């Protein structure tokens, strides 16, 4: 049997199982509890697998940024799924009286989820929570770039679910390409914009709707009135989580002219407080692969060659030993648009700094570039905050901090334009994986019957009256 035929057989088995077992509230809650139990019981294996894939990742980061968030997301979904499922009455149109109408929410069917390597647990199992709450069955493709985590996830799901309910489909690029060609009821992909285009093209063959969680260059704008030390502490703190390998990490900073030196000094203090040293420090995450390591080195070399001042925030006597995929926190001062580091998503602990004279100039700079997945603005003035919201477009926004909107269960998460399409998290994810089915119930007598032909008499006069009523 070919790879495509084998995947199709998995899909067919899940469709048949869903037809046999309606997605009741009890069954959805049972699935969510099964996943929560499995994540809790496999947490140590997941932490170890992620660290092995990265060549060293702080266990506390995996526990805080992936395991904790997943478990809390599961609790949230279990608590709210009954309300999300509830049939919703809506007013009937006056000209269709006495008909009544309501919205019935039902699962889409069998959905596909393609996870990412940088947060291989959260970005694989997080969308699965929303899919299960919506009553779907799911095929899950963990990232082949995190093979040890992919194996751990496959073991976890195999223990928690029968394969006709949730099934992991590990494998490399060939498997991923075949996965995207399946006639799924929905496909969610997390990854780069380049690969997202290929995923969307493959899904279009069967008109499969897609949610694309991509990335982009998320800016952090610091207003002149905001305390520079506080801004540096929060920006660097967010940037260095997972060594900058976060889709919503601040990608570059826009600073008022005259504040660059103060920001550099504050950044040094913030980094030193978190990481007194880097070599041999298990709290500082390594770069995910040799390919990404060389790419980051290339970005630094290009920026330096084009006139940037490169500042490594580390001790003078520290050098990474051979084989250690360690990149020090690095400020790139005097960054300019033609530098590669300002043209592609960095995905590492490099932070370009661009100076601006006035807020107008900063907003023009941001708006001249593709719409980012996140935007961060540091300023306590509500009117200026509202102005930034009104004059920019991005997937999400956090004022006076970074990243944290991602963990708000009541907020939708998703990009816009090149940074993605669609949304998930909480009720918004439930709705993404659900069909909002409109239902009308006609009464014994129907007002619409008054408009039946022939139109020369009463029906025509009534239609003319109705048109005049709505056209006034």
N, C-alpha and C positions, 0 to 999 in steps of 0.2 A: 504494500500500500504506500502511495506517495505521501510526502509530508503534508501537502495540502489536503489530500483525502483523509489523512489521519486527524488533522485538526478539525475538518468538517464533521467527522464522526463524533468528536468530543462535543462540538456545538449541537449536533442533532440529539445526542443523549441528554444534554442539559435542557433543550427545548421540550423533549418528551417528558422529562421529569417535572418541569414546571407545569405542564398541562395536567399532569396527574395530581399535583399537590398545589392547590391555590395558595397564594401568598397572604395568609391570614396574619393578624396581629401577633398571635401566639408564635407562629412559625418565624416571623421576622425577629421577634425578641429572642427566641431560642438561638437563632443564627448569630445575633449580636453578642449574646452571652457566651456562646461557644468560641467566638473569635477573641473576646476579652479574656476568657480563661486561658486560651492557647497562647496569647501574647504574654500574659503574666507568667505562665509556666515556662515559656521558652525565652524569657528576657535575657538570661545570662548567655544562652547560645547565640542570640541575635547580637548582643553587644560584642561578643568575641568574634563573630563572623564579620561584622562591620569593621572592627579594628584590623582584622587580618586583610581585608580587601584594601584598606587605606594604607597599609604598611605602618599603622599606628594612628589610632583615633582615640581621643580622650573618652573613657567609658562614661564619665559623667555627662558628656555632651550627647552621647547616644541615648542615655537614660532620660535626660531632661528634654531634649529636642525631638526625640522620636517615640520612645516607649511611653513616657508620661503623657505626651500629647495624644497619642493613640488611645490610651486607656481612658483618658478624660473625654475624648471624642466619642468613645463607645458608650460611656455612661450617659453622656448628653443625648445621644441618639436613642438609647433605650428609654430614657425618661420622656422624650418628646414625640416618639414615632406615632403613638396613638392619635395625638392631636393633628400631626401632619397628614395622617391617612383619612381623617374625618371628611365625610361628604359635606360639600359646602353649597348651601342654597344661595341662589342669585336671583335678583328680580327678573320677572319676565317682561318682554317688550309689550307695550300697551296695545299695539295693533294685533298681537297674537293671543290676547286674553281669551279664555281663562287658562291658557297653558301655563305650566310652571316649569322652572328650569333649575338644574343643579350641576355641579362639577364633581365627577367621580375620578378619584386618583387611582391609577393602576400601574403596575410595573411595566417597563418597556419589554422585558423578556430576558434575553441573555446578552450581557454586556461584556466588553473586553477592556482590560486595564493594562497599560504598559507603563511600568515603573521606571524610575531614574536611579542613577548610581550614587548621586551625591548625598541623598537621604534615602537609602535603598529600602528601609523599613517603612518609614512614614509615607513616602510618595508612592508606595505600592499598596500598602494596606489601608491608608487613609481614604482613598477613593472607594475601596471595597466596602468600608463602613457605610458610606452613602448609598452604594448600590444595594447592599443587603437590607438597609432600612427601607428602601423603596420596593423591596420584594423581589428583586432580580436574582437570577443565577449568574455566575461570573466565571470567565476564563481570565487568568491573571498571568501576565508575562513580566517576571522580574528582569531587571537589567542584567545583561550578560557581562557588563563592565564591573559588576560586583558579584562574582560567581559564588563566593562562599556565603554571602547573604542570600543569594538566590536559592541555594540549596537549603539553607535554614528556613526560608519562607516556604519552600515547597514541602518540607517535612512538617512544618507547623500546620499548613492548610490541609495536608493529607490526614493529619491526626484529628483536626477539628470538623471536617466536612466530608461527606461522600463525594466522589468525583463528579457526579451528576448535579451537584449543587455549586461547589466552588472547586476549581481545579487550577493548579499552577502549571504553567507551560514554560519550563526553563529552556534555554538554548541560545544560540548565537544569532548573527545577523540574518541567516537564511530563515530561521524560525520566526524572527520578528517580521520579516517581509511577508511571509505566508500568513502570519497572524493578522496583519493589516488588511489582507485581501478577503478575510472571512465576511460572510453576510450577517454580521452582528446587528443587534438592535441599537447599540451605541458603542462608541469607542472613545476612551479617555487616554491621552498620551501626555506624558511629562518629559520634557527634554529640550533640545535646542530648536531654534527656529528653522535651521536648515533641514533637520530630520523631520520636523513638524510638517513642512511642505510635502515631503515624500509620503508621510503617513496620511495626510489629507487626500493626496492624489490616489493612493491605493484604496482608501475607503470609498472614494467617489465611484468606484466601479460598481458597487452595490448600493449606492446612495445611503451609506451608513453615516448617520449624524456623528459629529466629532466634538469633543472638548479638548482643546489644545492648551496645555499649561507650559508656556515657553519661558522666556526670560527677557533679556535686554539690559540696557545700561540705566540702572535706577539711580537718580541723582539725589544728593543731600544738599539742600540750600540752607546756609546759615545767615540769618539776618544780623546786621551790625549791632542790634540791641541785645542779642542773646548772649549769655555768658559763654565765652569761647572754651573755657576749661570743661564745662558741663557738656557742651556740644561734642568736643573731642572725645571725652570719656564714653559717651553713648555711641558715637559713630564708630570709633575703633572697637568698642566692645562688641558691636553687632558685626562689624567687618571681619573680626578674627574668629568668630564662631565657625567651626568646621573649616578653619583656615581660609575663610572667604568663599568657600565652595557652596554658596547658597544662592538660589535664584533671586531672592529679594534682598541680598546684601547691598549696602550702599556701594555703588560702582565708582562714583567720583563725587568730589565735594566742590561746591561753589562757595567761595569765601569772600567777604568784603576785602577790598584792597586795604592793606595795612594790618590785616589780621593773620596773614600767613605765618609769620614768625611765631606769634603767640600760639597758633594752632599746632605748629610743629613741636613746640616745647610741651604743650599740654598732651599731645599725642605720645611723646616719649614717656611722660609720667604715667599715663593711662596704661600703656603697654607694659612698662616695668612693674606696675602694681599687679598685673595679672600674670605675667610671665617673667620672673626674675632671671630666668635663663631659658634657652630653647633646646640646645643639644642635650638629649637624654630626658627631656621634659615630656612626660606622658600626658600632660594637660593640653599640649598644643598638637593639633591634628596635622597629619602629613598630607601631601598632595596625592590625589587618587590614582594616578598612573604616571609612567615615564613620559607618555605623550603630552600630558597636561603640564608636567614639570618643564619639559623643553619649551613648550609654548609660552609659559610664563617667563622663562629666561629670555626668550626672544622678544617679548613685549618690553622688558626692561632695557635690553640692549638697543632696541629701536628708539625708545624714548630718550635714552642717554645720547645716542647719535644725533638726534634731532634737537638737542639743546636743553633737555630737561635736567633738573637737579634731582638725583636719585638719593634718597635718604633711607638707609636700612635702620630700623629701630631695634637694635640688638647690641649686645656687649661686643667690644672691639676684639676680644680674643676668642670669639665663637665662630667655628666653621663646621658645617655639617659633615659628618663622616661619610665615606663612600657608601652608596646604596641607600642612604637616608633621604627620602623625598621631602626634604625640609626647605621651605621658602620663608624667609624672615618677613615680618611686617615691613612694608616698604611704602614710603611716601614718594610720589612723583610730582615734584614742585615745578610749576611753570608748564604744565601740560597744555598742549595745543591740539586743535582738531585734526591735524594731519597725522598725528602719532597713532600707531596701531592700537595703543592702549586706550585711546579715546574713540575708536571705531568699532571694536568688538567687545562683547561681554567678557569681563576679566576672569571671573570664577577662580579667584585666588586672593592672597593677602596683599595685593598691590592697590594703592589708593591714590589716583591722580587728584591733584588740587588745581583748581582754576580760580583766578581772582576776578572779581567784578566790581564795578563802580556803584551801580544802583540796582535795586530789585528789578526794575524794568529790563535791564541788561541780562540778569540771570534768567528771567522767564523767557526772554527771546532765545537764549542759548538752549534751554531745555526744549522749547517748542520747535526748534530747528532740527531736532533729532527724532528718530522713531519713538513712538509712545512706549514708555517703560512699564515694566510690571509693577513697580512701586515708586512712590515719590515721597521724600522726607523733607520737611520744612521745620526749621528751628526758629521760633518766634512766638512770644506770648500775646501778641496783639491780635485780637479776634478779627478785626477788619482786614488786616493783611493776610491772615489765614484764609478768610473767605475769598479774598482776591486771588490767592494762589489756586484755590479750588476752582474758581470760575474761569481762570485763564490758562489752565493746563489740563492735560488728559493723561491718565495713567490707570493701571489696573487697580491699585489701592493706594492709600495715603496714610502715613502716620505723622502727626505733629509732635515735635520735641522728643522724638526717639526713633528707633528703626526696628523693623521686622515684626513688631508686636501685633500689628493688625492681623497677621497670619494666624494667630492663636485665638482670635475672637470668634467663638462658635456661631454667633448670631450674624456675623458679617460674611458676605459672599467673597470668595477668593477666585481671582482669574485675571487674565490679561486683557489687552485691547490692541487691535491691530497686530503688528509684528510680535508683541509679547504674549499673544494667545487669543483664544476665543472661548466663550462659555464660562461657567463658574461652578464651584462646588463648595463644600463645607456646610454642615448643619442642614437647616431646612433648604438652603439653596442647592446643596448637593442632592438632597432627596428629590427636589423638583427636577433637577437635571436628568436623573435616572428614572423619572416617572412620566407617564402620559396624563396630562390634564384633559380628561375626556368630558366633553360637553354633552349633557343629556337634557332633552325636552320631553315633557309628558303632556300630551294633548288631552283636553277635557272632552266630555260627551258632545258638547257643541263647540264649534270653532268659529271665531270671528273671521278667519281667513276665508271661510266659505262664502262670505258676503261679496267677495271679489271675483267669484267664479263667473265665466262668460255665460250669456252674451253681455258685451260691454256697452251696448247702446243705451241700456236703461239704468237701473239702480247701481250696478257695479261701477259703471263709468262715472256716475255722479259722485259716488262715495270715494273713488280713487282721486277725482279732481279735488274734493274737499280735503282729503288726506295730504295731497301734495301742497295745497295752499297752507295747510296747518304747519307743515314742517318747513315750508319755504319762506314763511314770514320773517 
